[in-house]
Amino acid sequence: MNQTKQREQALAPLSQTQPWDMLIIGGGITGAGIAREAARRGLAVLLIEQKDFAWGTSSRSSKMVHGGLRYIASGDYKTTLLSVRERERMLSEAGGLVNEMHFVMPHYKGKFPPPWIFNTLLRVYDRLAGKRYFTYFKKDAFLRLNPHIKQNNFLGASQFSDAVTDDSRLVMRVLDEAINDGAQAINYLKAESLITNEQGLVVGATLKDTASKDSDQTYDVHAKVVVSATGAWADSLRMQASKQTEQTFNKQIRPSRGSHLVVSQERLPIHQAYTFLHPVDKRAVFVFPWENRTVLGTTDLDHPPLGDEEVGITSEEVDYLLAATNALFDDADLNREDVISTWAGVRPLISEGGDGKRVSPSKEKRDHSVWLDNNLVTVSGGKLTTFRLIALDVLKKCQEVLALDESVVQNNNLDSDQVFSNQIPTNPKFATLPKSLQQRLQGFYGLQLDRLLELAHDDDLAYVTDSNTIWAEIRFAARYEQVIHLDDLLLRRTRLGLILPHGAMTPLISARLKQICQQELGWDEQKWQQEVARYQDLWQHYYHLPAA
């Protein structure tokens, strides 16, 4: 099936004349989670995303599924407790996609935090999780295993555990679960405006197809409730629904940019995550292994008002992250030439300070908020880890519009409150794969794994160079996951554009990519060259280094 046919098939649900129970605007983890919880309760759900699924914050996070250790220090035990329980749930249900990762905090004489304070926090953290993860390493024992860190005035190190994921694949996995329960999800479909009735209540939205620059096709879609899960962009639709102007609308969202660097494992060989305080501003930063690479992150800076454009790292942020890492790893001497790629995302913080300037972004709470404005339900803020809990809060708010029975939201009519469905693949190719790859593919693709293996050519089960990705994943994404542009394939369905040199556009890899895109998407030579040019320009501007 070529791309035109795929798109026609994707857009087919828009011909439905009956109102949907729920129209969800926003295809990140929050929107996907809401679709999952609504569809499994029997609601007719349509989710749309104006760019690609996970295009915004949900493909540009720090990849952490964590409980929020810092909330304990501020006395917010409830947020930590809920987050830790959700982390444990995902580790149990989605192994291979969400994986445990050890973190260490090195301690130095005269530097905060001293071991006794940090270790007290870790004991509380473990108690909330109901598991013992905490270990303290004395100086000599730790340095034997970690000879590269700064040794002057070193006291010892505290180890604890959280989890790491591929955030965009997490979105796709949750969306797959929602679709399996009857939801529809369409990318590159923008909510141009809200539709209101005579009473001024929101009853739908006018959607525009943005898959092609030449398309001016629009669709009027009606729904009993419209949910805006647009994250850092949430104020825009809220302002429309409330009938207010820029001058009178009280904006709640404070966009905060977090940026990251990717370097090779050879340049910084680590097997666990390190968290430590930046030598300049004492903010917590981290270095961790991900996809056979090492990631340095993150910054936390106010970001200008958002448009539809990509977000990229600044030169100052590059220097900031390199300085932090070089301060901890004495002999690393990392510089700009070591950077394989970068990414930057914008967090939707709910500002505590009205004008958004009373505290630094790092001190804003990560709680989520849900608003109801003339039948438009808006959700923003929160953490990747708690997406399921956010979805349940949204459903509770939707009750005010849909008049849902309380038992529907409280899960009482469900056999299980699991987010992820799991089954052992039956395709014989599965048994031929290494155990580590079996676990990864089961976590990434769940109920879709047999379909992926059935589609795979014999040579598709090989790894793409030294990545953890196999060629079959690229073929599957091109055939079944609404790929419109090359960046969908290389930056979100897979992460090859973040972990391979030149955004994966080296001759051997690009030749194989071209072949797959021609076979699965029907791209001719002209289309391929257009997509390569578009992708390389985007990657150079937003996923590599800015000008010094």
TORPAVEX-823409 format. One record per residue (C-alpha): residue number from 1; x, y, z. Coordinates in Angstrom, 2 decimals, decimal comma, padded with zeros to 5 digits. Each point is the difference from the previous one (the first is absolute). Layout:
<rs>
R|i|x|y|z
R|NUM|X|Y|Z
...
</rs>
This chain:
<rs>
R|i|x|y|z
R|1|000,00|000,00|000,00
R|2|001,48|003,39|-000,96
R|3|-000,06|003,07|002,21
R|4|-003,05|001,55|-001,71
R|5|-002,06|-003,11|000,69
R|6|001,30|-000,17|003,56
R|7|-001,08|003,61|000,58
R|8|-003,44|-000,58|-001,47
R|9|-000,40|-002,96|002,34
R|10|001,14|002,07|002,98
R|11|-002,46|002,81|-000,76
R|12|-002,95|-002,33|-000,66
R|13|-001,44|000,29|003,56
R|14|-000,64|003,72|-000,61
R|15|-002,92|-000,91|-002,26
R|16|-001,95|-001,13|003,06
R|17|-003,14|002,12|000,35
R|18|-000,89|-000,91|003,59
R|19|001,67|002,15|002,70
R|20|002,95|-001,66|001,69
R|21|-000,23|-000,47|003,74
R|22|003,41|001,61|000,36
R|23|002,27|001,99|-002,30
R|24|003,54|000,21|001,39
R|25|002,27|002,70|-001,40
R|26|003,65|-000,85|000,59
R|27|001,95|-003,17|-000,80
R|28|002,60|-000,04|002,77
R|29|000,07|-002,30|003,02
R|30|-002,83|001,87|001,75
R|31|-002,35|-000,22|-002,98
R|32|000,96|-003,63|-000,60
R|33|-000,65|-000,85|003,65
R|34|-003,44|001,65|-000,08
R|35|-000,87|-001,86|-003,21
R|36|001,08|-003,27|001,60
R|37|-002,12|000,48|003,12
R|38|-003,03|001,33|-001,88
R|39|-000,01|-002,68|-002,71
R|40|000,26|-002,88|002,46
R|41|-003,15|001,36|001,63
R|42|-001,90|-000,32|-003,25
R|43|000,04|003,67|-001,07
R|44|000,25|000,91|-003,69
R|45|003,31|001,85|-000,07
R|46|001,79|001,97|-002,71
R|47|003,49|001,33|000,72
R|48|001,66|002,46|-002,37
R|49|003,48|001,56|-000,05
R|50|000,96|003,02|-002,12
R|51|003,56|-001,26|-000,55
R|52|001,19|-003,54|000,57
R|53|-000,85|-002,17|002,99
R|54|002,34|000,94|002,89
R|55|001,39|002,87|-002,11
R|56|000,04|002,45|002,91
R|57|001,14|-000,58|003,56
R|58|-000,66|-003,75|-000,07
R|59|002,90|-000,82|-002,32
R|60|002,36|002,55|001,56
R|61|-000,18|-000,82|003,70
R|62|002,89|-001,21|002,12
R|63|-001,23|-003,61|-000,56
R|64|-000,45|-000,47|003,76
R|65|-002,83|-001,86|001,65
R|66|000,73|001,15|003,53
R|67|-001,68|000,59|003,30
R|68|001,26|003,50|000,57
R|69|002,56|-000,34|002,76
R|70|000,25|003,77|000,38
R|71|-003,68|000,23|001,03
R|72|000,82|-001,81|003,26
R|73|002,45|002,74|000,90
R|74|-002,76|002,59|-000,47
R|75|-002,48|-002,03|002,06
R|76|-002,19|-001,06|-002,94
R|77|-000,32|-003,65|000,95
R|78|-003,26|-000,53|-001,88
R|79|001,49|000,86|-003,43
R|80|002,97|-002,25|000,68
R|81|-002,16|-002,87|001,24
R|82|-002,28|000,08|-003,05
R|83|002,94|000,32|-002,38
R|84|001,95|-002,86|001,58
R|85|-003,04|-002,28|-000,16
R|86|-000,52|000,82|-003,69
R|87|003,69|-000,62|-000,66
R|88|-000,25|-003,43|001,59
R|89|-003,15|-000,71|-002,01
R|90|001,72|000,79|-003,29
R|91|003,10|-002,01|000,90
R|92|-002,30|-002,95|000,62
R|93|-002,28|000,41|-003,03
R|94|002,36|001,38|-002,65
R|95|003,41|-001,53|000,56
R|96|002,22|000,56|-003,03
R|97|-001,60|003,40|-000,56
R|98|000,28|001,26|003,58
R|99|003,15|-001,34|001,66
R|100|001,58|000,41|003,40
R|101|003,10|002,22|000,06
R|102|002,43|000,49|002,87
R|103|000,87|003,59|000,93
R|104|002,93|001,07|002,12
R|105|000,54|003,27|001,84
R|106|003,73|000,59|000,72
R|107|000,71|001,85|003,27
R|108|002,88|002,42|000,54
R|109|001,36|001,57|003,18
R|110|-001,66|003,33|000,69
R|111|-002,48|-000,38|-002,87
R|112|-003,78|-000,36|000,21
R|113|-001,66|-002,38|000,52
R|114|002,01|-001,83|002,68
R|115|-000,43|-003,80|-000,03
R|116|-002,11|-000,19|003,17
R|117|-002,66|002,39|-001,33
R|118|-000,21|-001,58|-003,44
R|119|-000,05|-003,54|001,35
R|120|-002,85|000,87|002,36
R|121|-002,01|001,18|-003,02
R|122|000,81|-003,21|-001,85
R|123|-001,25|-002,15|002,86
R|124|-003,31|001,85|-000,09
R|125|-000,06|-000,33|-003,82
R|126|000,41|-003,77|000,25
R|127|-002,64|-000,25|002,72
R|128|-002,51|001,72|-002,30
R|129|000,88|-002,47|-002,79
R|130|-000,23|-002,99|002,32
R|131|003,39|-001,22|-001,24
R|132|003,61|000,38|001,09
R|133|002,11|001,64|-002,71
R|134|002,31|002,20|002,08
R|135|003,68|-000,90|000,45
R|136|002,87|002,11|001,30
R|137|003,50|-000,52|-001,43
R|138|003,05|001,03|001,98
R|139|002,75|001,90|-001,76
R|140|002,41|-002,77|-001,01
R|141|-002,68|-002,49|-001,03
R|142|-001,71|002,57|-002,23
R|143|003,17|001,30|-001,63
R|144|001,06|-003,52|-000,98
R|145|-003,19|-000,20|-002,09
R|146|-000,09|003,67|-001,05
R|147|003,61|001,14|-000,49
R|148|-000,94|002,84|-002,38
R|149|-001,76|002,32|002,44
R|150|001,67|002,85|001,86
R|151|001,80|-001,48|003,03
R|152|001,15|003,09|001,91
R|153|-001,94|000,24|003,31
R|154|-002,19|-002,93|-001,04
R|155|-001,84|-001,64|002,94
R|156|-002,16|-002,73|-001,54
R|157|-003,14|-000,40|-002,07
R|158|-003,67|-000,80|000,54
R|159|-001,75|-002,28|-002,47
R|160|-003,74|-000,16|-000,61
R|161|-002,28|-001,12|-002,83
R|162|-002,50|001,59|-002,34
R|163|-000,90|-000,95|-003,56
R|164|000,78|001,03|-003,56
R|165|-002,09|-000,28|-003,17
R|166|-000,27|000,96|-003,65
R|167|-002,63|002,70|000,44
R|168|-001,31|000,13|-003,57
R|169|-000,32|-003,80|-000,15
R|170|-001,85|000,18|003,32
R|171|-002,53|002,30|-001,68
R|172|-000,38|-002,37|-002,95
R|173|-000,43|-003,00|002,31
R|174|-002,75|001,73|002,00
R|175|-001,67|001,16|-003,23
R|176|000,10|-003,59|-001,30
R|177|-001,79|-001,13|003,16
R|178|-002,65|002,71|-000,51
R|179|-000,48|-000,93|-003,67
R|180|-000,28|-003,66|000,96
R|181|-002,93|001,03|002,23
R|182|-001,71|001,88|-002,83
R|183|001,47|003,52|000,03
R|184|001,03|001,77|-003,21
R|185|003,21|002,04|-000,17
R|186|001,11|002,24|-002,88
R|187|003,17|002,09|-000,25
R|188|000,60|003,15|-002,10
R|189|-003,53|001,22|000,69
R|190|-000,19|003,46|001,58
R|191|-002,88|001,41|002,05
R|192|-000,41|003,29|-001,87
R|193|-002,87|001,23|002,15
R|194|-002,58|-001,19|002,49
R|195|-003,64|-000,51|-000,96
R|196|-002,52|001,43|002,47
R|197|-003,79|-000,23|000,24
R|198|-002,51|002,79|000,60
R|199|000,74|-000,06|003,72
R|200|003,70|000,51|-000,64
R|201|000,90|-003,53|001,07
R|202|002,78|-001,86|-001,85
R|203|-001,47|-002,86|-002,04
R|204|002,84|-000,84|-002,38
R|205|002,82|001,40|-002,09
R|206|000,86|000,84|-003,58
R|207|003,01|-002,12|-000,97
R|208|002,48|000,66|-002,79
R|209|002,13|-002,61|-001,73
R|210|003,63|001,14|000,39
R|211|001,68|-003,08|-001,51
R|212|000,63|001,93|-003,21
R|213|000,78|003,69|-000,53
R|214|-002,37|-000,03|-002,97
R|215|-002,96|-001,40|001,92
R|216|-002,80|002,36|001,04
R|217|-002,39|-002,79|000,98
R|218|-001,95|000,69|003,20
R|219|-002,43|-002,10|002,02
R|220|-002,67|001,05|002,51
R|221|000,06|-002,60|002,75
R|222|-002,58|000,01|002,80
R|223|000,40|-001,58|003,41
R|224|-001,85|-000,13|003,29
R|225|003,16|001,19|001,75
R|226|003,20|001,49|-001,39
R|227|003,23|-000,53|001,94
R|228|003,06|002,16|-000,59
R|229|003,15|-001,90|000,93
R|230|002,38|002,33|-001,78
R|231|002,48|000,48|002,82
R|232|002,03|003,17|-000,30
R|233|-002,42|001,23|-002,69
R|234|-003,10|-000,41|002,19
R|235|-000,74|003,70|000,60
R|236|-000,87|000,58|-003,67
R|237|-003,13|-002,19|-000,16
R|238|-001,01|000,97|003,53
R|239|-000,01|003,63|-001,04
R|240|-002,23|-000,87|-002,98
R|241|-002,44|-001,91|002,18
R|242|-000,22|002,73|002,63
R|243|-000,70|002,68|-002,65
R|244|002,75|002,19|001,46
R|245|002,76|001,99|-001,68
R|246|003,78|-000,01|000,45
R|247|-000,39|003,04|002,24
R|248|-002,64|-001,47|002,33
R|249|000,90|-003,71|000,06
R|250|001,97|-001,14|003,05
R|251|002,67|-002,31|-001,44
R|252|000,86|-002,92|002,26
R|253|002,71|-001,75|-001,99
R|254|003,65|000,85|000,53
R|255|002,07|-001,62|-002,78
R|256|003,34|-001,28|001,28
R|257|002,69|-001,35|-002,34
R|258|002,06|-003,05|000,86
R|259|002,91|-000,84|-002,31
R|260|002,29|-003,03|-000,35
R|261|003,21|-001,12|-001,70
R|262|000,79|-003,47|-001,37
R|263|003,60|-001,27|-000,11
R|264|001,48|-003,42|-000,72
R|265|000,59|-002,65|002,67
R|266|003,64|-000,05|-001,08
R|267|000,45|003,64|001,01
R|268|-001,86|-000,40|003,29
R|269|-000,32|-003,69|000,89
R|270|-002,58|-000,37|002,77
R|271|-002,35|-002,83|000,96
R|272|-002,21|001,83|002,50
R|273|-001,38|003,50|000,39
R|274|001,76|002,73|001,97
R|275|-001,92|002,84|001,59
R|276|001,88|002,96|001,46
R|277|-000,17|003,75|000,52
R|278|001,27|002,38|-002,67
R|279|003,12|001,80|001,29
R|280|-001,37|003,42|-001,03
R|281|-003,68|000,20|000,98
R|282|-000,30|-003,15|002,19
R|283|-002,88|-001,37|-002,10
R|284|-000,33|-003,78|-000,20
R|285|001,26|-001,36|-003,33
R|286|000,64|-003,56|-001,15
R|287|001,95|-002,20|-002,37
R|288|-001,47|-003,37|-000,98
R|289|000,33|-002,85|-002,51
R|290|-002,74|-000,21|-002,64
R|291|-000,20|-001,97|-003,26
R|292|003,73|-000,87|000,09
R|293|000,87|003,68|000,39
R|294|000,54|002,42|002,90
R|295|-002,43|002,86|000,61
R|296|000,79|003,22|001,85
R|297|-002,92|002,02|001,38
R|298|-001,88|002,02|000,79
R|299|-000,44|003,73|000,02
R|300|-003,09|001,76|001,40
R|301|-000,58|003,42|-001,54
R|302|-002,97|002,20|-000,78
R|303|-000,90|-000,35|-003,67
R|304|-001,57|002,72|-002,16
R|305|-003,69|-000,28|-001,00
R|306|-000,47|-003,05|-002,18
R|307|-000,97|-000,22|-003,66
R|308|-000,08|-003,04|-002,28
R|309|003,76|-000,05|-000,58
R|310|002,54|-002,47|001,34
R|311|001,94|000,69|003,20
R|312|003,80|-000,22|000,11
R|313|002,84|000,28|002,47
R|314|001,91|003,26|000,38
R|315|003,76|000,43|-000,07
R|316|-000,03|001,01|003,67
R|317|-001,78|-003,21|000,93
R|318|002,59|-002,07|-001,85
R|319|002,77|001,66|002,00
R|320|-001,97|-000,40|003,24
R|321|-000,44|-003,77|-000,42
R|322|003,57|-000,62|-001,15
R|323|001,35|002,00|002,96
R|324|-002,07|-002,00|002,48
R|325|001,09|-003,36|-001,42
R|326|003,67|000,94|-000,23
R|327|-000,11|001,15|003,61
R|328|-001,06|-003,45|001,19
R|329|002,03|-002,12|-002,43
R|330|003,55|001,31|000,37
R|331|001,52|-001,57|-003,10
R|332|-002,98|000,19|-002,36
R|333|000,85|003,38|-001,55
R|334|-003,17|-000,09|-002,08
R|335|-000,42|002,71|-002,61
R|336|-002,37|000,91|-002,80
R|337|001,67|-002,37|-002,45
R|338|-001,10|-002,92|002,20
R|339|-003,71|000,85|-000,29
R|340|-001,90|-002,42|-002,26
R|341|-003,34|001,77|000,33
R|342|-002,10|002,21|002,27
R|343|-003,64|000,30|000,88
R|344|-002,06|002,60|001,80
R|345|-003,56|-000,16|001,26
R|346|-002,38|002,39|001,72
R|347|-001,64|-001,04|003,27
R|348|-003,45|001,41|000,75
R|349|000,44|001,27|003,55
R|350|-003,04|001,35|001,82
R|351|001,30|003,28|001,36
R|352|-000,31|000,60|003,71
R|353|000,95|003,61|-000,32
R|354|-002,60|001,66|-002,20
R|355|002,50|001,86|-002,14
R|356|002,18|-003,11|-000,09
R|357|003,03|001,84|001,37
R|358|-000,19|-000,54|003,77
R|359|001,97|-003,25|000,06
R|360|002,44|-001,66|-002,38
R|361|-001,46|-002,64|-002,36
R|362|001,80|-002,71|001,97
R|363|-001,98|000,93|003,12
R|364|-003,43|-000,07|-001,63
R|365|-002,06|-003,04|000,97
R|366|-000,53|-002,75|-002,58
R|367|-003,65|-000,49|000,90
R|368|-002,63|-000,12|-002,72
R|369|-003,16|002,08|-000,19
R|370|-003,36|-000,64|-001,67
R|371|-002,38|002,82|-001,01
R|372|-003,54|000,05|-001,42
R|373|-000,89|002,97|-002,23
R|374|-003,36|-000,13|-001,80
R|375|000,23|-003,78|-000,47
R|376|003,68|000,08|-001,02
R|377|002,02|-002,12|002,42
R|378|003,66|001,06|000,08
R|379|002,84|-001,82|001,71
R|380|003,61|001,07|000,28
R|381|003,03|-000,45|002,21
R|382|000,91|-003,19|001,81
R|383|002,63|-002,64|-000,56
R|384|000,55|-002,71|-002,58
R|385|-000,08|-002,55|002,82
R|386|-003,54|000,84|001,12
R|387|-001,73|000,12|-003,39
R|388|-002,54|-002,65|001,07
R|389|-001,01|001,95|003,11
R|390|-000,29|003,19|-002,05
R|391|-002,30|-001,82|-002,43
R|392|-002,26|-001,14|002,84
R|393|-000,23|003,57|001,33
R|394|-001,00|001,18|-003,49
R|395|-002,74|-002,64|-000,19
R|396|-001,35|001,17|003,34
R|397|-000,22|003,55|-001,36
R|398|-001,66|-001,32|-003,17
R|399|-002,73|-001,48|002,17
R|400|-001,34|003,53|000,45
R|401|-000,65|000,11|-003,76
R|402|-000,67|-003,63|-000,90
R|403|-001,88|-000,95|003,18
R|404|002,02|-003,22|000,21
R|405|-000,91|-002,46|002,71
R|406|002,47|000,32|002,88
R|407|000,93|-003,68|-000,30
R|408|001,26|000,58|-003,54
R|409|002,73|002,35|001,20
R|410|000,77|-001,98|003,13
R|411|000,90|-003,13|-002,04
R|412|-002,67|-002,08|001,76
R|413|-001,29|-001,45|-003,25
R|414|003,42|-001,02|-001,31
R|415|001,66|-003,38|000,37
R|416|003,39|001,64|000,45
R|417|001,45|003,46|000,43
R|418|003,14|-000,94|-001,93
R|419|001,08|002,49|-002,65
R|420|002,02|-002,49|-002,04
R|421|-001,29|-003,28|-001,45
R|422|002,58|-002,75|-000,39
R|423|000,08|-003,30|-001,84
R|424|002,72|-002,34|-001,19
R|425|000,55|000,38|-003,79
R|426|-000,84|-003,08|-002,03
R|427|002,14|000,81|-003,06
R|428|002,90|-002,51|-000,21
R|429|002,46|002,80|-000,81
R|430|-000,32|001,20|003,59
R|431|001,76|-003,07|001,42
R|432|003,05|000,67|-002,21
R|433|000,64|003,43|001,54
R|434|002,39|000,72|002,90
R|435|-001,73|000,16|003,38
R|436|000,78|003,70|000,45
R|437|-001,55|000,81|-003,38
R|438|-003,05|-002,14|000,77
R|439|-000,62|001,99|003,18
R|440|000,53|003,33|-001,75
R|441|-002,35|-000,80|-002,87
R|442|-002,69|-001,32|002,35
R|443|000,18|003,23|001,98
R|444|000,06|002,26|-003,05
R|445|-002,72|-001,70|-002,04
R|446|-002,18|-002,09|002,31
R|447|-002,96|-001,44|-001,90
R|448|001,48|001,23|-003,30
R|449|003,13|-002,14|000,20
R|450|-001,30|-002,96|-002,01
R|451|-001,06|002,43|-002,71
R|452|003,50|001,51|-000,04
R|453|001,69|-003,40|-000,26
R|454|-002,36|-001,16|-002,73
R|455|000,88|003,06|-002,08
R|456|003,75|-000,32|000,53
R|457|002,22|-001,14|-002,85
R|458|002,76|-002,46|000,90
R|459|002,68|002,70|000,17
R|460|-002,27|002,37|001,97
R|461|000,78|-001,77|003,27
R|462|003,55|001,39|000,00
R|463|000,95|003,02|002,13
R|464|000,50|003,37|-001,65
R|465|003,79|000,34|000,54
R|466|000,73|000,24|003,76
R|467|-003,50|001,13|001,03
R|468|-002,59|-002,09|001,84
R|469|-002,43|000,50|-002,93
R|470|-000,57|-002,68|-002,63
R|471|-000,99|000,73|-003,59
R|472|-003,37|-001,70|000,52
R|473|-001,05|002,86|002,29
R|474|000,57|002,51|-002,80
R|475|-001,98|-002,09|-002,46
R|476|-002,85|-000,49|002,49
R|477|-000,19|003,71|000,82
R|478|-000,05|000,95|-003,69
R|479|-002,80|-002,47|-000,73
R|480|-002,23|000,38|003,05
R|481|000,83|003,05|002,14
R|482|-001,15|002,98|-002,11
R|483|003,47|001,16|-001,06
R|484|-000,37|003,17|-002,07
R|485|003,56|001,39|000,04
R|486|003,49|-001,42|000,39
R|487|000,39|001,68|003,40
R|488|-003,05|-001,96|001,24
R|489|001,95|-003,16|-000,78
R|490|003,45|001,01|001,25
R|491|-000,76|002,26|002,98
R|492|-003,16|-001,54|001,51
R|493|-000,95|-003,49|-001,27
R|494|003,68|-000,84|000,39
R|495|002,72|002,16|001,59
R|496|002,67|-000,61|-002,62
R|497|000,15|003,72|-000,77
R|498|001,06|000,69|003,58
R|499|002,58|-002,75|000,47
R|500|001,71|-000,40|-003,40
R|501|002,42|002,50|-001,56
R|502|-001,47|002,53|-002,45
R|503|-003,51|-000,87|001,11
R|504|000,39|-003,52|-001,48
R|505|000,46|001,44|-003,50
R|506|003,21|-001,88|-000,79
R|507|000,20|-001,68|-003,44
R|508|-000,57|-003,64|001,01
R|509|-002,83|000,72|002,44
R|510|-001,77|002,52|-002,24
R|511|000,11|-002,43|-002,94
R|512|-001,81|-002,65|002,06
R|513|-002,44|002,60|001,37
R|514|-000,77|001,13|-003,52
R|515|-000,75|-003,56|-001,06
R|516|-002,41|-000,54|002,90
R|517|-001,76|003,33|-000,57
R|518|-000,41|-000,81|-003,69
R|519|-001,42|-003,44|000,79
R|520|-002,31|000,97|002,87
R|521|-000,90|003,64|-000,74
R|522|000,28|000,03|-003,78
R|523|002,45|002,92|000,01
R|524|001,55|000,61|-003,41
R|525|003,45|001,55|-000,50
R|526|-001,32|003,56|000,07
R|527|-001,99|-000,55|003,20
R|528|002,99|-001,68|001,66
R|529|002,31|002,90|-000,85
R|530|-002,57|002,52|001,24
R|531|-000,34|-001,83|003,30
R|532|003,78|-000,34|000,44
R|533|000,50|003,73|-000,62
R|534|-002,81|000,88|002,41
R|535|001,31|-002,35|002,68
R|536|003,63|001,07|-000,24
R|537|-000,95|003,67|000,27
R|538|-002,18|-000,70|003,04
R|539|002,62|-002,21|001,66
R|540|002,79|002,50|-000,55
R|541|-002,00|002,87|001,49
R|542|-001,68|-001,73|002,95
R|543|001,72|-003,31|000,77
R|544|003,65|000,85|-000,42
R|545|002,16|002,82|001,32
R|546|-001,00|003,65|-000,24
R|547|002,54|002,56|-001,13
R|548|002,61|000,67|002,68
</rs>
